[in-house]
Amino acid sequence: MTFANRLFALSFDPYHCPELRWGAGAGSAEYDAGVCSANGKLDWYNKEMSLRYAIDRQYGAPTPLGWGPSQRPDIHVPNLLDRL
């Protein structure tokens, strides 16, 4: 899996295991090597998915678990980097 594919799988939650924070997919060798499946962390990670799909947010506004897009934005990272 390339970094571009992992971009929206990266977790910002410090309570997630390192494998989830770095975007390892469930069922991958990297994920299976960790302790992610313990303590229901994967369920919480999945509930936060819409927050990871949000590209921008209004600071000071509440961001509950249901906030944000329900699908991953279609972003072509190499083209985005070329424009910068």
N, C-alpha and C positions, 0 to 999 in steps of 0.2 A: 504494500500500500504506500503510495507516495504521500508526501507532505500535503499536497494540494487536496488529496482525498480526505486527509485527516483534519483539515483546517477547522471544520465545524464540529468535529468530534472531541477536540481538545477541551478539557474541563478546567474551569476556573475555581472549582471548589477545593479548598485545601484539605477537606476531610475525605476526599476520594483517594483511592490508591494510586500510586505513580502510573500504573498502566492505563487507567482511565484518564488521568490528567494529560497523558501524552497521546491519547486518542486510539489506543489499541482496541480493536473490535472484539466483541465477545466471540469466543470460539477460535481465535487466533492463537498461535503458539506463545506469543508474547503475553497475551491476556491470561492464558491458562497457567503460565509460569508464576503469576502473582497470586495475591489473596483477595482479588476483587469480588469474587462471588460470596464471600463471607459477609455476614451482618446486613444483608439487603442493600448494599451500596449500589448495585447495578440498577435496582428499582428507582432509587433516588436520582441517579445519573440520568436515567431515561425520562424522569419527570422534569428535569432541568433542560431537556433538549431544545425546547422553543426559545429559551433564554440564550442558548448558544447560537441559534439561527439569527438572532437580531444583530444587524450590522451596526446600528446606531441607536442611541436611546436619549431620552430627555433627562438630564441630570436633575435630581431632586424629586422626580416622579416615582411612585411605587412600581416595583417590578415583581409582581407575584408569579408563581409557577406557570400560570396560564398565559402570561404575557409573552408576546413575540410571535413571529410567523410559525405556522405549523409545518412548513416544509423548508428544506435547506435552500438558501438562495443560490441561483445559478450564476456562479462567478468563475471566470476563467483566470486563475491566478497569474499565469505567465503574461497574459495580455495586460492585466492590471499593473503588474510590475514594470512592463515596458513603457506604459504611459507615465509612470512616475519619473 
